[in-house]
Amino acid sequence: MIDNTTFGTRTAVFHTLGCKLNFAETSTVARMFADKGIRRAQTGEAPDVVVVNTCSVTELADKKCRQAIRSFVKKYPNATVIVTGCYAQLKSDEVAAIPGVKIVAGSDQKLLLTQFLDEFVATHEPRTVVTPLKEMRHFFPSCSRGDRTRYFLKVQDGCDYYCSYCTIPMARGRSRSGTIADLVAQARQVAQEGGKEIVITGVNIGDFGKGREDTFFDLIKALDEVEGIERYRISSIEPNLLTDEIIEWVAQSKRFMPHFHVPLQSGSDEVLKLMRRHYDTALFRAKIEKIRATIPDAFIGVDLIVGARGETPELFEQSRSFIESLDISRLHVFTYSERPGTRALNIDYVVDPREKHRRTRIMLALSEQKLMQFSERFVGTTRPVLLEHSKPGKPMSGFTDNYLKVEVAANSSLDNTMVNVRLDEVINNGEEIKGEVVR
């Protein structure tokens, strides 16, 4: 155990890079540290421990991780620096070689960090703990409160898809998930803490229950019965796993919001095959049309990768044209990044970096157009908004049921409350809508 009187470990800084799943896991780690008597360091306070939870989805992500680690080592030379997450899993030797790093823990070791810290305090010996990919089988639960009003509930981890461009299966291991009973219990705890909204997260959440008889549909039906939670949102779900049954059920659900995030990655069937995706554009279009026909006001976000290997100018134009034809709300555009060990490196055609960025700009402009068109549809209407905590001197903001960000006049008595807001004016290229609370 840590002896605070001799080691002086009382405070910690937690820094997260990457996805919402990482943020959920970091929050759980922070609670475990708090249970050991190690509180979050206040602004301006030098921490005794720094925990960096890393991402490795692109080469840029790796670079940002290295920069963050070195920055913390330089800023807090007396702190015990711990690095965990996907970058630590995939490139543990590289991380361990950074001067000042004391503990390197792989993706599935996050909930053992306090144990590793105890051992370091006792021995002062740096260590690296990374589970071999084939042995990553255990599911570690986590649920976190975001910076605002939402909680993030991890229901699944790992992925069995092995898309040609992706390192996530190598970083996170095979698909595995929590039990419905445990996840419902966590949702009830959120309700007891006053939480109103939960985002369901994971690496491939539609794969929930794989290897068992229960399914993601069974999970969301069970969560819908938890009293006190007013809103659930489904984070990214693969189009081939987003069943018509799920869409129809969300349409009549008490608590699941009209909001979908569906990864496409390319609007070209040839590129989708090269990516080893599990669907084609016909299936994807059918899913979007099913959502729009069943829930006309639904927000539909779509992930897209541009400049992937094999994406010739003609195939990029196919992708752009296909996406332009879809009734979606916005794109989340990612510029393709080479990842060591992926099958994509065997594809001959390589897109020039300048051309990648040109294509990215084209798709970002298309996204802005889609978002503006979607947002303007709701000007003059009134929709329910969960207002976030107010900040002195600034307007309040929150999201409608269908995920439009709304700005209203500040009123601290409305923190974390659901109100009806009349949507008056689209601002910031569709990113926000000014509104007025309707009494």
Residue, then its C-alpha position, 0 to 999 in steps of 0.5 A: m500500500i502507498d504510505n502517504t507520509t513517506f512517499g507523499t503521493r496525494t495528488a494526480v493529474f489524468h490526461t486523456l487522448g482519443c475516444k469517448l471510451n478512453f474518457a470513460e476509462t480514465s474517469t474510472v481510474a481516477r475514482m480508483f485513485a481517489d479510493k486510495g487517497i490520491r485526489r485530482a491535483q488542483t490548478g497550479e498544484a504539482p501532482d505526485v502522479v501523472v496518468v496519460n491514457t493514450c490513443s493510437v488511431t493514426e500516426l498523428a495520434d501517436k505523435k500527440c501522445r509522445q508530445a503529451i508524455r514528454s510535456f508532462v515529464k518536463k513540467y512535473p519532473n518529480a511526478t511518477v508518470i504512468v502511460t496506458g492505453c492503445y499507444a502503450q499497448l501497440k508501442s510499449d517499448e517506444v513509450a518505455a524509452i521516453p525518459g521519465v516514464k515509470i510505468v507502461a500499462g497496456s489497454d487491458q491493464k488500466l484498472l490495475l494502475t493503483q496496484f502497479l503504483d504501489e509496487f513502484v513505490a515499494t521498489h522504485e523499479p520502472r515496469t512495463v505490463v502488456t498483455p499479449l493480444k490473444e490473451m486479452r479476454h477480460f472486460f473492465p467496466s467503466c462509467s464516467r461523467g463528462d465535463r458537462t452533464r453526460y455520462f459515458l457507459k462502456v458496454q463493450d470492448g475490442c473488435d473482431y472485424y480487422c478492417s485493413y486500415c485499422t489497428i484497434p483490434m491489435a490495441r484492444g483485443r477481441s470483442r467482449s462485453g459486460t453483462i446486462a445486469d451489471l450495466v443496468a446497475q451502473a445506469r441506476q447509480v448514475a440516476q442516483e448521482g443525479g445524471k440525466e443522460i448516458v452515452i453508450t460507448g464501446v469499440n464495436i457496441g453493436d457486437f455486444g453479447k457476442g458469444r452469449e445469447d443476449t444482444f445489443f437490442d436486449l441491452i438497450k431495452a433493459l436500460d430503457e427501464v431505468e428510472g431517473i435517466e431521461r436520455y440515452r444516446i447510442s454512440s457509433i454503431e456499424p451499419n450492418l449491426l444497426t438492425d431495423e428492429i433497433i431503429e424501430w424500437v428507438a422511434q418509440s422508446k421512452r428514453f433513447m434519443p433520435h440520434f445515430h452515428v453510423p460509420l461509412q468510411s467510404g462511399s465507393d464499394e470498391v474502396l469498402k472492399l479494400m477496407r474489408r468493411h462488412y457492408d456495401t453502399a446499398l446496405f448503408r443507403a438502406k439504413i439511412e433511408k430507414i432511419r429517415a423514414t422512421i424518425p424524420d427528425a433524427f440526427i445522423g452523423v457519419d464517419l468518413i476516411v478520405g485518401a485511403r490506399g486504393e482511393t483513385p480520383e474516380l473512386f473518390e468522386q464516387s464516394r463524394s457523389f454517394i455521400e452528397s445524395l444521402d440525407i444525413s446531418r454531418l460528416h466526421v472526416f478523417t484523413y487516412s494515416e498509414r498504420p504499421g502492421t495493417r493489411a492496407l499497406n499491401i494496397d498499391y495505389v497511394v494518395d499524395p499527401r497534398e491530394k489527401h488534404r484537398r479531398t479532406r477539405i472537399m468533404l468538410a465543406l460538404s459536411e458544413q453544407k449538410l449540417m446547415q441544411f439540417s439545422e435550418r429545418f428546425v428554426g422556429t420549432t420548439r424542442p427539449v434541451l438538456l442544459e449544461h452547467s452554466k459558466p459565469g459571464k457566458p450563455m448556457s448551452g445544451f443539446t436538443d433531443n436530436y443533437l442540435k447544440v443550442e445557446v440560451a441566456a444564462n440562468s444557473s437555476l437551470d443547470n442540468t435541467m430539461v427545458n423546452v427551447r424555441l430555436d430562433e437562429v442558426i449561427n457558426n455555420g450550423e454548429e449552434i442555434k440561438g434559442e429562448v427558453v419557453r416557460 
